[in-house]
Amino acid sequence: MQDHGVIAVHRLRICWISICLSFAYASLSFTAQAEVKEGISITVSTSDAQIEIRAGAHGPELLSLTRSKTSNERVWQNIGGDALPTSVTVDGAEASVNWTFNSKASSADSRHAVFVYESQDPKLRLSWEWTARAGFGAIEHSIRVENLSTHEIWLQMIDSLHARWALSSGKEWQNFYVEKGADTPSAVGTHLESIGEGYRWIGSSSTYARPHKDQPREIIPAIFVFDRDTQAGWYAGIEFSGRTRISLERQGNNLDSVLGLNPEPGPFRTRVTPGDHFVTPTVFLGAFDGGPDGAGNQLRPWVRQVLTNPLTWKDVHYPLLVNNSWGSGMAVDETLALRMIRESKELGLEMFHVDAGWFRGVGDWYADPKKFPRGLAYVADEAHKEGLRFGIWVDWTQAGLDTEPGALNARDPKVRNWLVADIGPDWKPEPFKGQTIDIGDPAAHAYAAKEVKRLIETNHLDMIEHDGYLVAQGCTREDHPHAAPDKSTMQVTHDWGSDFVLASNSTDVSYHAVHAYYDIYAQARREHPGLLFEICNDGGRMVDFGSASHGDYFSITDTYDPLSNRRAFYDTSYELPTAMLEDYIEKWPTPRIENFLYMLRSGMMGWATIMLDTSIWTPEQHDAAKGAFALYKEKLRPLIRDARLYHISERPDGKRWDGMEYWDPELAKGVIYVFRGSTPDEAEHSFKLAGLEAGRQYDLHFHDGSAPDRTVSGRELMDEGLKVHLRYPLSSELVFLSSGAATH
Ligand SMILES: [Zn+2]
């Protein structure tokens, strides 16, 4: 452990280096890369976070993390840390690795540092890298191992980041994390746990969350760790969709935090062929204050700027209002599609989305000629004529039994070896689910890339939605690039069309398949700029920061009632940009027009897709919906894109009141979504607002007229609260907020 005096010396040196580097940066107006000297501390920083790192002779060190904007007391010292791999397997034998720091190959400036370590025999190069891609927010980290030898090597698990933080005593540390809304949001969803002595926690994520009763849910792979009193702390997350985990373990005042690939069930091993490399999933590390909403209000804009597609955000219609055919299930056909296009146009919706049911069969992703005699491109063109965009559902890694040309037939000898497991003689696909192929296999990857391209181009798509168990996380094959499974412990279970394989190689299978998935979508994006990608995976099962950088929006739950929609949004919106969070809105009992608006608005806090038969709406419902869509486009969408978000109530339970506050300090505008639950005698509720200025006056406008407009001070809204009165249970209100003059 380092004593305080040593730390202070470091800090002096760092300040000096930072000043030099900032000066060089400013005067040369490009990123000045300085050579890195062994043993000297270096800082990489954004306006929110600063890390201090050092290249030791045989390994790099993360020394500390500091909250930049505040005083030095918010410094987390790392007293343990990453150890470089000490051995690899070459030609079936264990070979020890001796790493030497290469100062000349390493470089650093205030935004980026890479420390290079080399091994002569076996010939390997390891790059330990930290990058501040935005001026604000988090700093990213990855470790890359290149095989420069002429032999195939096998690596054991290399964690993305392992830190042992020294906790200051006398503080109550907390761990905040959220679940994926996989299938349906659980009763808890958002977790806040005390990190007491002996605390031990693991949160995991995969390509396809499968909730099991009595087992912890998968998390969106990020954690916020903070001190209960000051509400200040650090956050970290993983930019990868494969099998990953984050763990926290406290012993005394040491808190071990590990982020990276999931070593279970293991033992993990991965192949690196000569000239190829392995890279740990990129992780991000940041510092914040203001509790979970403070972290979220820093993380969401950072995700937007650093991870998502800038072209998507240039489109002022993003997030779009969508009309989806799933309200009619698999019964979609041309007649229904053309009617829905007319209705979409009339209602002011912006995209027509054909869900499952349009194809000849599973894996046979061509329009069913009985349903679409003129093909899907004809329907797309009809949508385009009405000024609408057009998108389709597809499960492009699923094989079925169709034998038509172009179909992915599971019994075709070529395809059979791509399947994650052999199918039995009686196997049949489900109506829209089949056996998953492992796109980590190069031949399967090439097929899938070509198929995605064909689907986009021949169907004139503006949006492609992928669903189901798309990206493999377990595979029985021994001749794929991933490690072979240990068959003595391998479990194969069948669930909803596909086999799920859990074996020693599962994490490695997901590593290869996820990279193939990213590659296919990166290629599709390059070839079709402006094309939108919906990540569905049976609702909320692949919600993570890696897919956020390869897709444009997420279906966040597979149950679509108002409570599920609000719960999934409440959880997910702590970590991902709200514009990316899609709720599907389904038919729900709406005896009163107030209930109808409650149903719509419960799914309109982020990206809104309706899957309702709009042709059976009463004239009153039709007018209400049309008004709700117009309001969304004019006033709500700009706030959903750009405003800060505050969770101003407990997580929705459907019985009590709940609400969500959007506030954009630059525009001085905001909105409060207010929902009254089912409790009959609770007609009034006060919401304590956040993020306002106590001394300013705010003009309130109650959109539905539940109260007269009035002007209130920020102090009153934050201390006493915004009082709302709603006459009917299961109703809602939108309270718009704009800033008047300061009172002081
Ligand atoms: Zn495989």
Residues whose N, C-alpha, C, O or C-beta is under 5 A from the ligand:
A	BS01	ZN	D438 C475 R477 H480
